[in-house]
Each structure stands twice: as C-alpha cells, then as structure tokens.
C-alpha cells in the first residue's frame, strides 16, 4: 500500500454509503477513496459518483443540517469538521436523518429522465401520431386488454427491446411510449433512445389521461393463454403479431373441394388459426385419392370427404369451427353457401364449378383464390375485380370459355404427381392468409405457374377485360347460367 509521502499526504479510506444514497453508487454500500482530510474524501466521492455530494453538503460547502459525518465513533463536527485529518484505513460514515420510509432513488431517476426525455400531452401525442409517429403501448397484456389507444403498437415492456426494431426499423421515426400513468413509459423511452431511436417521447399521464381526455381508444382482441402458446411463432412476426392472429381467428374461409388442392390448403389454414373453415364437397373418399389428398386415410375409404376432412382438421386444431356442405355446388345454392365467408378458395377439378365459383365471387365481390394442376404443372392466381388497390380480372377475363375435353382431361384421365397439389394448395393457403391480413402483394392480376419437372416458377400479367360480361366496369350481373350446358357448348 502506498505510504503517505507517495500520496502527497493522502491515505486510503473507506466511506460508508447510507441506503437512501446508494442509487448514486450503483447500489454499493461503501466507496474507497484516497484523501488527506474528511472534506477531500467527500470531494473525491462526489467526483466518482456525480449527484451524491449535493445531497451531503450544502451550497456553503458544509454538511447539510440533516446529515452527520462520522469518523469512526466521532462526529466530525466535534473535531475539526471537514478539515479533520485522516489516517490510513479509517472509515467515514455518512449518517442522514431517516423516517423509516422506503428509499426514493426512483424519484431521482425520474427527475433525471424528465430532464432528458421529452413528455407530450395526450393531444400532442395524438397530433404527432396522425403525422406518422408510432404510439407504443408498453403495458402488460392484462392492462392492454382493458383498453388501448387506437392505432397503438402494443408490444409490452417485457419484449420491447426485442421486438421494436422489427416493428419500427426506421430510427428516425418518432416514437411515443405509453404506460398506465406516465412513469414506466419514461424508462421505456430511455431504453429506446439507447437502442438508437433519435426522436423518442413519453406520454404524460399515460393511458389513464388519454382516456380521461376522451381521445380514441378501443378494447383490443386478446388471445387466451392456449392461443398464445399455439400461435407463438405468428406472434413473433411483426407483420402478424397479436392483432393479426386475432384477424385470422375472426376470419371465415370457404374451400371448394376437399380433394388434392383443398386438403393441403385446409390443413395449413386450420393450423394457422383461421377461425371458421367451410368445406364443400359431395364426393366420398376413394383409395385412389390417398396419393395426394392428405386429410384422408385408408380407414376412411367410402366416407364423405367433408366428414373425413373435419375429423383431421379438428384433431389438428380443435379450437376452430369447421362447417361442412356435403352437396354439389349449383347455381341454386351457391349464394346461400358463400354467404358470410371472407375468402373463397377454389380447389375444384371441373370447369362447371370453376365458372360458377367465379360468377358468384364477382356478384358477391369476394376474392377467388384459384388453383389448378395438370400432371407436373400448376397454376395459382387471385381473381378479384373488386380489389381496392388495383383492378384485377375475373376467371372469365382469362378464360372466356373452357377448353375442349382433349386439352383438359381430368386427373383420373391424365394423372397428377401426388405432391403437386400440395405445392399449389399451399400457395393458395399463403394467398388466403395474405388477403385476410391485408399483407404483401396478392396475386391479383398475376398468374403464377409452376413446372415441377423444370423446377421453375413463371409469372404472367393478367389484365381485366373491359368487355367482360361479368366483371366489366358498369355492367350489371347477367345471372347464373346452365354451367353444364355452357361447358358442353364450348367443347
């Protein structure tokens, strides 16, 4: 240990820190310094831990009236005060007056945060949100379930740092943190600033003040514990998250056919949490179906396909609703069956049904997710003339009439690679989920073709036919036709 001469008269001593001041020393209960007098020791403590000295010494440099400094067992006031000399190894103790209450280090931290983090009133936050700022609700899930500001990004405090960069990749975009009363949001804002966000604010008064001032809020749909566990991988995707999963659970999707295309599409839509799945098919399971129709099993040969499919889907996800229609789709029942569904997935294997599905979707302004297969090739598109983001064609725009039988044989006649309907059916499921969540760029006005032998996808632009008798702008719906006769006449 250095002697006094080498330290210019200074010696190592220890200063004991009382609990109320340990917030300044990162929780340390003692601090080692080198000094010649009590006053020098306190100054060294202040340099090492900014902010603490002001709580010990008054502006005139003397100990505050509610603080005593002890050197060993003696109060320095009865010795030489701050000029009291120190010997190596001695212990100084700071003894403030206390009343038995909890330490208020958090008050000091809040004061510091309010000096560095800008606070906004609810009206100021709403105006900034309207200009593109993101309101980030950092409360816990049970709090958010009682209400949250409309349009808020509901991340919660626990995963804020892990999720915010995916949800808001632009570090220049303004962020406004919101909690219940305006305290936790300050700490959250500080954390976001440390991550690199440059325009961070905290909502003054939190959601309680937002709601009291009558600003827009709603009761968000919240997932159960089981749902959060089942769909956890969706919840981790910023583009889906809890609000997107809630949309899936509230959605209704109707699949035409429980065969090669309908089976894989239904399987993954059920797994994804589509809340209501409808299945239309009047056929029964045949052993030849099992090479590609993955919802059915050998023990269900002879069973109605919709019943077999319901059994498999319910086993995968018992929480969803499955409606079945063991009947052939006709012009007499199509609108009654389609009523209430959000998306129609066409997995039919004949042209009569395809044209009927198209016409009903045009009439009801429903998206028609189309898939078709032939041996080693498949096609996928979304026919939706009513799509709000761009004008798309209907199936009749692409194919005004069906081909002759020799150019479009059935799967039974031409055969099909068993896995091919799986590829096309899953692409239909992907497009369906995109439509439900309003994500990405759906295949409206585009035809995606897959050649399995070449291992190649090709995309072709589709244009709406302004003269189309069914979807042409300004045209009235011409009505349903005798689709069997229509296909015979075309052939």
N, C-alpha and C positions, 0 to 999 in steps of 0.2 A: 504494500500500500504506500503511495507517495507520502513523504513527510510534509510538514507544514511549510518548510522553506521552498520545496519544489513547487508547491501550490501557491506561492506568494501569500502565505499566511492562511490560506483556505484549507478546510478539512472536510472530509466526507461526513455527512449527517443524514438522518432519515426524517422525513416529515410524514406524520400520520394524517390521513385524509378522512374527514368525517363522512358518513353516508350521504348526507344531502349534497356534498360537493363531488362525489365520485363520478358523476356524469361528465365532469370536465377531464377526468383522468382515465377515461375508458374503463371505469369500474375498479381501478387499482385502489387499494386501501392504504398504500404508502408509496412515497416517491423519494428516491435517493438524489441528493444534490451535493454540491461542493460549495462551501461558503465560509466566511470568517465570522459573520455576525448573524443574528436572527433576521435582521432586515435583508441582508444579502441572500439568505436562504429562501426567504419568501419571494424576492425578485427572481431568483433562479427558477422557483416553482412556477411563477407567472409566465416566464419565457417558454418553459417547457409545455405548459398547458394553458393556452390563452383563454381568458374569460374568468379564471378562478380567482385571480388576485383582486379583481374588483369586488368580489363577494367577501373578501377578508379585510382589505384595507379601505379606509375612507379616502375621499379625494385629497385630504391633507397628508396622506401617507401613514397615518396612524391606524392601529387596529380599530375596526368598527365597534360600536358600543355593545353589539350583541355577540361579539366574538372575543374569545380569550386565547392567547398563545402560551402554551406551557413548554418549558424546557425541563425535562424530567418531571419532578413533582412541583416545580415552582412556576407561578405565573410571571411572565417576563415583565409585567407592569411593576412588580415589586423589586425587580432587579434593575437593569439598565435599559429596559424597553427593547426597542428594535436594535439598539446598539450593543445588546448583551453579546459578549464573545462566545464562540462555540469551541468545544473540544471534539476531537475525532471520535466518531461513534455515538455521539449524543443523539437524542431523539426529541424532535419538536412535535407537539400535538396541537392541532387546530381544534378548538372546542367551541362550537357555536351554540346559541340557545336553541332548544328544540321543544316542541309541544306534544310530542308523541304521534304526530301525523305522519303520513307517508311522504317519502321524498318527492320533490316536484321537479326532477330533472327533465321530465317530459315538457313542463311549461317552458323551460329554457330552450329545448329543442324546437318547440312550436314557434317561439319568438324568432329563433334563427330562420326557420323555414318561411315564416311570413315575411321575413326580410329579403328572401331570395326567390320565392315562388309567387308569382302574381295571382291574386284571387279575383274572381269575377262574380258579380251578382247573377242570379238566375236569368234575368232578362238579357244581360250582356252575353251570357253563355249561349242563350237561345239564338241571339242575333249572329254570333260567331259560328254557331252550328249551321245556320242557314247559308253561311258563306263557304262552307266546306270543312269546318273544324269537326273533329271526332269527339263526341262526348263519351267518355269511358267510365262505365259503372263498375266500381271496384268492390262493391259489397258482396257478401256471401249469397249463395243461391237461395237460401230461405228468405233473405231480405228482399232480393230481387223479385221473388215470387209474389210479394205483396204489392208490387208496382214498380215501374221504372220509367224514366223519361223516354218518350217516343223517339226512336231512331238511335238510342244509345247502344254502344258496343259493350255487351255485358260479359266481361271477362273474369271478374272476381279478383280479389287481391292475391290469392294463393298462387295463381298461374300467370299473373300479369306479365312478368318479365319473360316468361317462356313463350307467350302467345302474341304479345303486342307487335313484334317485328313482322310476323306473318300477316297479321290483320292490317297493320298500317306500315308498309315498307318505306314510305316517304318520310324522312326525318325532318323535313321542313313543314310538314302538315301540322297545323295547330291541334293540340290535344287538350282536353279539359277533363280532369279527373273528378269523379263524383262519388261520395260515400253517403252515409246517413246524415251526418251533421257537419261535415266540413273539416274533420280532423284527419281521419285515415287518408283522405284524398291528398292532403299535403305531403304525407310520407310517400304515397304512390307517385305523386308528381315529381318529387325529388329523385325517386328511383328511375323514372322515365328520362329525366334530364341526364342522369348518369349514363344511361344507355346511349345517349347521343341525340335525343329529340331536343330540338332547339326552341320550340315555341310551346311550352307547357304551362298550363294554368290549373288552378284548383277552384272548384265550385264552392263559393262561400255559403255556408249554411246547409250544404248537401241537398239530398233529395227531399228532406223534410221542408226546407224553404222553397224548393222548386214546386212541390205540390201545394204548399200553402199559398203561393202566389198565383195559383191557377194555371200554370203552364202545362202543356200537353204531356200526359203520361198514360200508360196502359198497364194491363195485367198480362205479362208475357206467359206463353205456354211453357210450362216447366215439365221436364222429364222426371219419371219416377226413378228410384234407385236402380231397379232392374233394367229400365230402358237406358239409363246412363252407362250401365255396365255392358249391355248388349251392343250399343251403338258407339262405344267409346272411340273407335277408330274414325268414325264420322265426326265426332265432336272435336277431334284434334285437327280437322281440316278447317281452316278459317272460312273458306267459301261455303261450308256446310254449317258446322257448329250446332249449337242447341236450337237456334231458330230454324235452321234448315231442316234438322231432323224432325222438328215439330211440324214443318210443312209436309214432309214425307208421311208422317203418321196421320195427318189430316187428309191426305190425297186419296183419290179413287181412280183406279186404273182398270180398264176392261180389256181382256185379251181375247181375240177371236181365234179360237182353236187351242186345244190342249195337246198339240202334236209336236212335231220336230222343232218348230220355232217357238211355240207357246211355252213348252216345258222349260227350256233354259231361261227364257225371259221371266217367266213367273217365279222360278226358283230364286233368281237373284233379286227380283223386285220384292219378294217376301223377305229375303234376308236383309235387304236394305231398309225395311220398315215401312213400305207403302201400306198405309192403314187399311185400305179396302181393295181387294183384288177380285175382279169378276172374271169368270171363265165361261165361254160359250162354245159348246161342242156337243153334238148329238151322237158321236161315234163311241164305240166300245174298244177297249184295249185288245189288240191282236199281237201275237207273238212277234210278227214282223216289225212291229213298232219299236220293240225294245232296243234295237240297234242305235236309236237316236233319240227316242222320247223318254228322257231321263227321269221323269216323275213317276213312271210306271214300273212295276216289277212283274216277274214271271207269275207270282201268285195272284195277280190281279187280271190276268187274261180273261176276257169276257165281261169285265166290269166296265161301267160307264167311265169314260175318260175323266169327266169332270169330278166324279166321286173319288177316283184314284188320285187325281191331282190334288184334291182338297186334303186327302189323308197325308200326302207327303208334305204339303206346304204347312199344314197345321203342326206336323211333327217338327218342322224346322223352326217355325215361329208361331207359337200358339196364341200370341197376343193380338195378331192381326185378324181382320174379318175376311172371310172368303165366301163370295156369293157365286153360285153355280147356276147355269142355264143349260139343261140337257135338252136342247132343241136346236133345230137348224135355224139360222138367221134368215129372215124373209123380210120382204117389204112391209108386211103387216105387223111384225113385232119389233123391227129394228129400232124405232124411236123410243118405244117403251123400255127396251133393254138398255139403250145408250143413255137414258135419262139419268142425270146425277153424276155421271163419270166426267173426269177431267181430261183424260187421255185415252185414246183407243189405240191398241197395239194389234196390228193385223198380221196374224200368222197363218192365214188361210192358205189352202192349197188348190183353189179353183177360182176361175175368173168371175163366175157369177157372184161369189161372195165379195171379191175384191172391189168390183164396181158398186155393189150395194153398200159396202162399208164406206167407200169414197163418197158416194152421193149423200149418205146420211151425215157424214162428218162435215161436208160442205153445208148442208142445210142447218146443222146444229152448231156450226163454227167451232168444231172440235179438231184438235191435232190428230192426224192419222199417221202413226209410226208404222211404216211399211217395211216388210222384209220378204224376200223370196229366194229360193235356192233351186239349183239345177246341177246335178252330178257333182262337179268340183267348183261351181261358181255360185256367188250370191250377190244380192243387191239390197241396199238399205237406203231409205230416204224418209223425210217427214213431209207429208202433203198437208199443207195448212194455209190456204189462201187468206185466212183472217189473221195471220201472224202480224203482230203490231209493228215489228221492227223492219220488215220488208215484205213485199208482195211475193207470195210463193204460189206455185202451181198446184193443181189437184192431180189425182192419178189420171183423169181423163185428158188433161193437157199433155201428159207424157205419152199416154197410150189411148187415143180416142176410141179404139176398138180392139178387142182381143185378137191374138194371132190364131191362125188355123191350128187344129189339133196336132198336126205333124211337127210344128215348130215349138209346141209347148206341151209335151207329154207329161203325164203325172209322174210322181216319184215312183209309183208302183211299176210304171212302164219304163221309165228311163233310169231309175235308180238314183241314189244320192249317197255321197260319202257321209258316213254316220256323224262325224264330228262337225261337218259343215253347218248344219242347222244350229249347232251350239255356238259357233262363231257369230253367225248372223243374228241369232236370237239374243245373244249377249249385247251385241251392238244396238239392237232395238231397246234393250233394257237401259243401256247407257243414255240413249237419246231421250227415253222416257224420264229418267231422273233429271237430266238437264232441263227438260221442259217444266217439270214440277218445281224445281228450284230456281228456274229462270237463270241458268248458268251457261256461260260459254256461247258457242255459236251452233245452234241445232242445224240439222241437215235440211233446212227449209230452202228449196231452190237448188239443192245439190243431190246428186245420186252417187253413192259410194258403192263401187263394185269390187268384189274380192275374187281373185283367181287363186285357188288353193294350190294348184299344180305349179304355177309360176311363183307363188309366194308373193303376190303383188296386189296392192290396193290401187285403184284408179278412181279419180273423182271427175264428174261431169256436171257442168252447169245446166240447170233446168229453168226454163222461162215459162211464165204463165201465158196461156193462150188467151188473148183478149176476146177471141171469138168463141171461147169455150161456152157451151150451152149451160153448163152447171156453175162455173165459178167466174165467168166473165163479169167485169165490173158493170153494175147497173142492171144485170139480168135477174129476172125472177126465177126461183127454183122451178124447173119444169116438171118435177114429180118423179116418183119412182116408176120403173118400167118392169116388164116381164124379163127378168135377167136371164133366165134360161133361154127364152126365145131370142133375146139380144145376142147372146153368145153363139147360138146356133146360126143366126142370120149372118154374123160376122164370119163364122167358119165357112 
